[in-house]
Amino acid sequence: MSNVLDVSAKGVFPIAVTPFTEDGQLDLASTDRMVDFYLECGANGLTILGILGEATKLTADESRTFVARVLARVAGRMPVVVGASAPGFAPMRELATSVMDMGASGVMVAPAPTLRTDEQIVAYFDMVAATLRERCPWVLQDHPVSTGVQMAPSVILRILGNAPTCVMLKHEDIPGLSKLSAIRAASEQGTVRRVSILTGNGGGLFLPEELTRGADGAMTGFAYPEMMVEVCKAHAAGNVERAHDVFDAYLPLARYEQQPNIGLAVRKYLMAKRGVIASAALRKPRAQLTAADVADIERLVKRQATRLEALK
C-alpha cells in the first residue's frame, strides 16, 4: 500500500474523529487504536481534521500534535489527507506546509463561505492552487450544506482545468447524482482530465448509486467503515447486488448517525462502544445524547447484527 495521493486514488478514506479524554484533552492512545482500527477495516486512506473531526475546536499546536501522531502510527501504509481550509491563505499555507513536511499525502480545501458568484469561486481556487504550490496535492471539497457555496459542474470543471495539483474531488452535494454524472461524462469525453472522485454524502447514504455513476469510492465518516469497504469491493468486482445488500444492512444506523446536531455524538458513542476510542466525549460546544437516543442506538445495533447474520 502506498502513501501517495494522486488521480488514481480509490476505495475508502474514512473521515476520522478526533478522540478526546473525558476532560477534553487530546487522547493520543485512542488515536493510535483508531488508526489501527481503520487499517484493520481495510481503509485505503485516511482523512483527518475534517469538519466532523472537530478541527475548529483544536489549537494550532494541538492540530500539529494530532497530525504527527496519526502519521507516525500510519507509518506510510496509506495516504493521509489533512483538512487545511482556513479563513486566509497565510494560515492555509502554514498548515499545509507543516503537515506535508510531517509526511502527509495532501490536503483538503473547501470554498470560503463568503463566495457567491462562479467567478469568485474559480478565482478563489486559483489562489488556493498558487498558495499550496506544486509539491502539495489537494482535494477540492464540495460540501454546500456546511459552506453555503454552490458549485455547478461547470465551475468544478474550470477549477480542475486550472489546477493540475488538484487530484481529487470530494463530492458531497445533495442531491448530487446528476452532478457526479456530469463531471464523469466530461472526463470521459476529454473535456477535462480525469481526477479521483470520492463521495461524502451523509456517511455514504448514496454510496451504491454514486459508485454506479462513476465515483471511485467514499471519503466520509461512519462508525462502521467496514460497510463502505465491503460495498466498494463488491461493486468493483461487478457484484452490484451484493454491494446494495451490504449497504442495506447498515442503512438504519447510517441514517440515524446523520441527524443534524447529534450525528457526531452518535458516531463517537458507537466508536467508544466498539472499543476504538476510550471516550465518546466531544469538545464544547457540543451536543449530548439523551437516554432515549442511546436506547434508539442500542436497538438499531441489535437489529443490524441480525441483518448481518442473514447476509453470511
Protein Blocks (a to p, Z undefined) as FASTA:
>chain_A
ZZbdcfkbgcjdddddddddfkopacfklmmmmmmmmmmnopabdcehifklommmpcfk
lmmmmmmmmmmmnnopaccdddfbdfbfklmmmmmmmmmmnopabdcddddfkbmbfmlm
mmmmmmmmmmnommlccdddddfklnopacdfklmmmmmmmmmklmbdcdfbdcfklmmm
mmmmmmmnopaccdddddfeehhlammmmmmnopabdcdddfblmlmmmmmmmmmnopam
lmmmmmmmmmmmmmmmmpghjlmmmmmmmmmmnomambfcdcdddddddfklmmmmmmmm
mmmmmmmmmmZZ
